[in-house]
Amino acid sequence: MISVAVVDAKTPGNVGSIARAMKNFGLTDLYLVDPPDLDRDGEAYGFAGQAREDVLPNAREVSFDFLVENFHTVGCTAITNEDDRHHVRYPFRTPRELAASLRGVRADTCVVFGRERIGLTNEELERLDEVCSIPASADYPVLNLAQAATITLYELRSLTVGETQHPTEIDRAPERDVEALHEQFASFVDAAGLVEEKRPKTVRLWRRLLGRAHPTTREVSTLHGVFRRAENRIRDREPR
């Protein structure tokens, strides 16, 4: 189980945006340490999207001690130490590495985000179990609080989302249709007048390209039609 905590957020809109990101990526439990006022008619609920119906109204206000005492904690920070001489912000994982490390581990984990301006303090990070940081430009590594949460939760989606709106498989066209397209392409190459010794290599190249593409039935049908019409036009213009 993965939960999210936001420590001392100053802007209600950021809390609402984080709740929305949680809803997007299958998380439900939001903990708030020293939160701003979350007026139901204010920007927190305005920014929360459908999370205004469950994630945000069910958020629990807790102490920092509660997080430390009840969860395996992961503190998120933009600024990290460069080497192992300091262990407050080092070692750290990227969100993708964090997802990999948590896969297969049964532990109630809470991903903890800090304030908009200064994030989590060193004193707070010292009490957390792990550190997570998003790779960004060295010239400007600090992300907006809600953006950082969205990126992190996106990378954790493999642990929190069973199914997405995207299809998981491609329905490749039947092989007889693909073979018919290969034959049509070979006929088109012949009509196009490609140098004869280059035709076999060109047809093989086309077969390899299409083999990697795994075309759908509609794609195969469309390409078949395009090559057929192009070939017919070429042949109609040939001297009789």
N, C-alpha and C positions, 0 to 999 in steps of 0.2 A: 504494500500500500504506500503510495506516494502522496504526500500532502504539500501544501505551499504555505509559507508564512511571510508576512511583510512587516518589517520593523519600522515603526515611527515614520510612516509615510506622511507627507505634508499635504499632498494633493489628492482629494477624493477621486478625481478622474483616473489617476493611476491605479488606484485600488479597483475601480470598476473595470478598467482595461485588463488588469491581471485576472480578474474573475472571468472575464470573457475568454481570455486565452486558455484558462483552465477548462472552461466548457468546450472549447474547440478541440482540446487534446485529451479529453476524458478524465479530468481530475475534478473532484468534488469538495474536498476538505480544505478550507481556507482559514488560516489563523492570523490574527491581527494583534500586534504588540503596539500599544500606544497609538491607536489609529486616529485619523481625523474624524470629524462628524460625517456620518454617511446618511445624509438626508435622502429619504425615498424620492423626493422631488428634485434632488440635486444632481451634480454631474457624475457621481459614482454610479448611480442607477442608470443615468443617461448613457454612460459609456459601456455598460455591462452587457448590452444586447440581451440574449435569452438567459444569460447567467443571472439577470435580475430576478428570475423566478425561483432559483434554488441556491446556486453557489454563494451569491452575495448575501441574501437574507439569512442564510444558515452559517455565515462566517462567525467564528468564535473569537472573542477578545481574550487573550491570555497574556501571561508574563513571559519574558525571555527564559526564566528558569523553567517554566512548563515545557518549553520546546526542548531544552537540554535534557530534562529528566525523563521525557517520554518518547523521544525519537532518536534514530540515527540521523544526525543533522549534517546538511551540506550548505555551507555559506557561499554565496555568490558575490564575486568582487571583480572589478575591472583591473585594479592595480595589484600586481603580484610581486613577490620577491624573485630575484633573478637566479638565485642558486640556493644551495642547501645550508648556507650559513645562518639563515633565519627560517623559522618554521611557523611563523604566524600566517603568512600567505603562500607558503610553499611546503610541500609539493602541491600542485593543483592539477585538476583534470578539466578538459574541455567538456561541454555538455554532451557531446557524442561519446567521449571516453567514459563519462559518468554513466550514461545509459548502458554501455557495455559492461562496466564493472558491477552494476546493480542487477543485471540480468541473471536470473537463477538464484538470487539471494533473497531469502525471506526475512525481511526486516521492515518495520514501520519507519519510513524515511521522510524527512521534512526538508524541502528545499527552501532556504531562508534568503530573502532579499532585504536589502537595507534602504536607507533614505535616498531621496532623489539626488541630493547634492553631494553627500559624503559616503553613501553606502553604509556598510557595516564597519564599525570601529575595530581597531586591533584587539581591544579588550573583549569585544563580542566574538570575533573570529577565533580567539584563543580558546573559547569554550565550545566551539563546534568541531565536529569530527573530521570533516573533509572540506576542501575548498574547490570551487568550480569557477572557471573564468572563460569568457568568450573571446576567442582570438579576434583582434581588430587592428586597425592601423596604429602603429606606434605613435603617430603624430596626434591621434585623437581616439584613444581606446574606450572612453567613457560613453556608455549608451544610456539613453533614456530608460528609466526604471521599467516601464511597461514593455518597452522593446526588448530589454534584456530578458525579462521573464518570458515573453513570447518565444524568443529564440531558444531559450533553455528548455521550455516545455515542449516545443516542437521536436527537439532532439530526443526527448524522453518518451515520445509518443509510442514507440515500439513496445514500451512497458505498460502503457496506460490505455491504448486504443486497440480494441479487438478488430473492428472493421472500420474502414473509411468509406467515403463516397466514391472512391476510385475503384474500377474493376481490378482484380488481382491477376487476371489472365487475359491473354490475347487469343481470340478465336481465329487461328490461322486458316486460310482458305484451304479447301480440299486439294489434295495433291493433283487430282486430275485437272482441276482448274488452273493450278500453277503450271503444270506441264503444257497445257494448251496455250498459256501465255508465253512460255518459252518458245514454242513452235511459232507463235505469231511474231515474236521478236526476231527469230531467225529469218522468217519470211520478209519482214520489214528490212532487215539488214541487207538481204539479197536485193530487194527492190531499190534500196538507197544507193546501190552501186559501190559499196565498200570493196576495196581491193580484195580479190578472192582469197588470197593467202592469209589475210587478216580476219576473215569472217569467223573461223572456228575459235580463235582466241577471244574475239569480241563476244561471241555467244557464251563462252565459258565465264568470262568476266561478268556478264549479265546474270548468269545462273548463280554465281557466288554472291553477287550483290543482293539479289532477291532472296537467296537462302538466308542471309543474315537479317534481312528486313522482316521476315515473317509477316507477309502481307495478309490483310483480311480479304474476305470474298469480294467486298465492294471495291477495294483497291485493285485487286486483280482484274475485276470486270471493267473498271474504268481504264486501266492501262491497256487492256486488251482492245478496247474500243478505240483508244487514241492511236495505237500502232496500226490497227486495221484501216482506219480512215486515212492515216498518213500514207500507208502503202497504196491504198486505192488511188489517192490523188497523184502519187508518183507515177503509178502505172498508166493512169489516164492521160498523163502528159507525154508519155513515151511515143516516139514516132511510130506510126503504124505502117 
